[in-house]
Amino acid sequence: MTARVAIAGIGMTSFGKFLDRSVRSLSEEAVRIALEDAGITADRVDRVYFGNAAAGLVTGQEMVRAQAALRFTGLMGKPMINTENACATGSTAFHLAWQCVSAGQADIVLVVGAEKLTHADKAVSFGAFGAAVDMEEKQLDHIGSGSGSIFMDIYAERTRRYMEATGVTSADIAQIVVKSRHAASLNPFAQFRKPTTVEEVLAARMISTPLTLPMCSSIGDGAAAIILCSSRVAAQLTGARPVWVAACELVSGSASTEGPNASARASKAAYEAASIDPRDVHVVEVHDGAAPSELINCETLQLCAPGEAVHLLRSGATDLGGKVSINPSGGLISRGHPIGATGTAQIFELAQQLRGEAGERQRPAAKVGLAQNSGGQVGGDSAAAVVTILTA
């Protein structure tokens, strides 16, 4: 029998381009805030799961990333597990930590997702993203327009197929960016906080048809930390505002091109494990590596019928305070996408929402939240996908 697991503390840095900051300084800030939020000190932590995807390629730090980043936090000597799983790195670390606490192996576990992607040479940053594919899969050389970002070319090809099948327009996709920027303007942690218009989004530089620059997630840096604990410990913490982990499912991409993709399989398993119907979800953070991914993932997660996501968008049902508020943080395209920190940042936002602490971004009476985080590309599927369901 598994134990009930609570989120007892959350901490996050601002996301942005910080050439003068390191993975260490970002991690230290997020950890300090999370410990303060939980009302505990570092000595109470039993174990650490540290998510970082690209340090080896961007900074050269390999093998002991957690130990290097957390060296001066008071956590040294604790078991530290380094986790890397493309853009699903942070949520993979969270999944492992949840398993650890639910199995009774530890009472208090710290999860850190941190990434330093900015570099004086942008080719280094783009190269880190480009390494999240099967490097022997030569067909990837022929995807899209050759924009220089292989994932934007992959997203663009997927978007063209989706637009043809559903009738979604470029203006619809631009509206997602408008919605995202509005949410981010209310999020003090977001990288891109300036509101925009459909006209401005459509007039921006084309990256890979039909994706203009604002429709694409950007390079950035940041960290987010989450403290998980057993229900017994949660009851003992003074001032605790626990959010409960109802399910956390991790899958890898399918070897077959037939059948549901990784995120669909992970969400199906999560709904079953949590005994929750998709219609019961109030607030969602989806992996919008490019703006149209919000629509595609909305359908993948069964939040609506196939082809119907655009109608939810047009109706305002996915806006802040809507029936199912999608990406109230601003998502990857506006909050930012420091790879290893993305999954933990999604959990941070959902925890704020379920605590009722999201301010002007708050979805009223939010009781059920879902995060979908996918990473990498192998064949025609994401290399990894994690779907987490949280309840108040």
KEFIFI-733920 format. One record per residue (C-alpha): z, y, x; residue in one letter. Coordinates in steps of 0.1 Angstrom, whole numbers, plus 5000, padded with zeros to 4 digits. Example, Ala and Ser with C-alpha at 12.3 -4.5 7.8 and 13.67 -1.06 7.14 Angstrom:
<pts>
507849555123A507149895137S
</pts>
This chain:
<pts>
500050005000M499050345013T501450645014A500650974997R499551235022V500051615019A498451915036I501552105047A500052375069G496752545076I495552795102G492252945111M490653205134T487953445125S484553295129F481953485150G480253525183K483053565209F481553545244L484953635259D486853355241R487252995250S487852675231V491452695244R492153045231S490652965197L492552635194S495852795204E495453065177E494652815149A497452575159V500052855161R499152975126I499152625111A502552545126L503952875112E502452805078D504152455077A507452605090G507652355119I507452365157T505152165179A507851915188D507751785152R504151675155V503751305161D500051285169R496951515174V493351455164Y491051705181F487551765169G484951925192N481251845193A479552055219A481852155248A480251905271G476852075267L478052435263V480952465287T480852145307G484252025294Q484151655288E486451365283M489851545279V488851825256R492051815235A494351795265Q492552095281A492452305249A496052235239L497652225273R499952525267F500752475230T503852255235G501951955223L501351795257M502751445259G501851365223K499151115216P495851305215M492651155201I489351335210N486751315182T483051395182E480751335153N478051605152A478651865125C481051625107A483351635137T486251825121G486151625089S486051305109T489151415128A490751495094F489751145081H491350975110L494551175107A494751105069W494350725077Q497150755103C499650915079V498650715048S499150395069A502650505078G501850525116Q503050885118A504951135096D503351465108I499851485123V497951785135L494151815131V492252075151V488552155148G487352395175A483952505189E482552745214K478852765208L477853115220T476453125255H474753395276A471653165275D470753095238K468752795249A472052625258V473452675223S470252565206F470152265229G473552155218A472452155181F469251975191G471151685207A472551575174A469551345167V468251015180D466651135212M464350835212E462950925178E459751095190K458551175154Q461051465154L458751655177D456351695148H458751815121I458352165107G456952475124S458452435158G460852715152S462952625182G465752485160S465052125151I467552125123F466052435106M462652255108D464251945092I465852155065Y462652345059A460652025054E463251895030R463252225011T459552225006R459751884990R462651994968Y460852304957M457752114947E459851854928A462052104909T460352434906G462952614926V461652944940T462153134972S463953394951A466353124939D467153034975I467653404984A470053424955Q472253164971I472453385002V473353684980V476153474964K477253344998S477453695014R479353834985H481953554989A482053615026A482653985021S485953885006L486853635033N488553785064P487653485084F483853495077A481253565104Q478753745081F480553975057R477854235048K476554195012P472754165008T470054154982T467353904972V464754154984E466354185019E466753805023V463053745014L461854025037A463753895067A462153715096R460753375088M462353095108I460752785093S458852825061T460252885035P463552965053L464153325064T466853415089L469653475064P468953145048M469952965080C473352895095S473953065128S475553005162I479253095163G482653015176D485952945158G488752705152A490752575122A493852355122A495452145094I498851975094I499151655074L502451485065C503851215044S505251295010S508751225023R508351495049V506651735025A509751715002A511951815032Q509852115044L511352445033T508952655014G506252385014A503152444992R501652094995P498052014987V497451634983W494651434998V493351214969A490451064990A488651095023C485650885028E483550865060L480150685062V477250675087S473650715079G471750425063S469450205083A467150195053S465150485038T465750335004E468750404982G471350684983P471950895014N475150915034A476651205014S475851034981A477550714992R480550895006A481051094974S480750784952K483450614972A485650924971A485350964934Y486250604929E489150614954A490550934937A489850814902S488151154896I484951234877D482551484893P482951694861R486651734869D486051924902V486852294901H485952414936V483552274962V482752344999E479352185007V477452155040H474852425036D473252415070G470552605052A470852785019A468852534998P471252265009S473752404984E471352304955L470451964970I474051874977N475151994943C472951714929E473851464956T477551504946L476751454909Q477951794900L474851814878C471751594870A468851584894P466751894893G469452084874E471352264902A469152574900V470152624864H473852614874L473052884900L471053104876R473853074850S476553194873G478452864869A478752824907T479853184915D483353284924L485553204895G482752994879G483052654862K482552484896V482852744923S480652634952I481252764988N483753044979P484353075016S480753185021G479752845034G478052765067L475453035062I478053315058S481453195069R479853045099G479152705115H480952645148P480152275146I483452115154G485452365133A483352345101T484952045085G488552175090T487452525078A486252365046Q489652205041I491352535049F489452705021E490152434996L493852435005A493952814999Q492152764966Q494452494954L497552694964R496152984945G496153194976E492353274979A492653634967G489453774952E487753444960R490153254938Q488753014913R491253044884P493452744878A491852534905A493452194906K490751974922V488652054953G485951864971L484551905006A481251755018Q480451775055N477551595071S476351585107G473451495128G470251315119Q469250955125V466050835108G465850995074G469551035069D472551225082S474151045111A477651095095A479051225062A482551285050V483651365015V487251465009T488951524975I492051734974L494351804944T497052054937A
</pts>
